[in-house]
Amino acid sequence: MLTRMVCSLPFQIGKNVSVKSYNAFLDRSESSGYKFRWENRNVYIIEMAGLQHEAAVSVLFKCFDRPNNGANRGPIGVYGQPYHYDPTGNGEKIAPDIAVRGSNAHILLPSNPHPGFPPGDVNGNPHARIICEVAYAQNINAWNTKCEAWMYQNYVRCVLGIKLFPKIHVGRTVHQIMIARLWTRVALPGSVLSTDATLATAGVHVTEAKIGLLSFSYDQISKG
């Protein structure tokens, strides 16, 4: 049974839900604007579309699309929330905020349905090579876990995670920060091995940056 009431996140909306029923629920798109997680036959809302979340997704989308030089059908495919199968799950569908892969003209199409090789998304298109996950309402642990889950699929080369934190008001000044983490299959300067034992054994490294996203005063706004 799936309901639609939303309070604090993650918020459980279903229990005793089979993978088949969960995937069918996603296909019907009955609750657009939410991101879901299926776990042990329970279904949770883990993220909601909002200004903070969508603004960050929009910026990332433009950055990854830039190499296409404005072409409608460039060599790089940048997609918003295409469904893939959870590489750590039981066949349930999951969707990143952004998925990047080469165009079909440059990438070998899967010859067999999931879980055939080479890997594909749920529609039989080539699997994403770069994944982006943005979290605002989602807590940092859940966000980190989902980012690392993508790296269990060896076809994924890197995952960029952005965690946005609520604005902090200090007097007449507003601050907002974010944490950016990049998971890669090669060691980058300043990176450390993943704390996930399986990923660490596979040589997955994480690089983190804490970034001041926004800082302004009300006096600055009033002066234009």
Secondary structure, DSSP 8 states (H G I E B T S, - for coil): -B-----SSSEEEESS--HHHHHHHHHHTTTTTEEEEEETTEEEEEEE--HHHHHHHHHHHHHHHGGGTT-TT-SEEEESS--EE-TTSSS-EE--SEEEEE-TTTS---SSSTT-SS-B-TTS-B--SEEEEEESSS-HHHHHHHHHHHTTSTT--EEEEEEE---EEETTEEEEEEEEEEEESS--TT-EE-SSHHHHHTT-EEEEEEEEEEEEEHHHHHT-
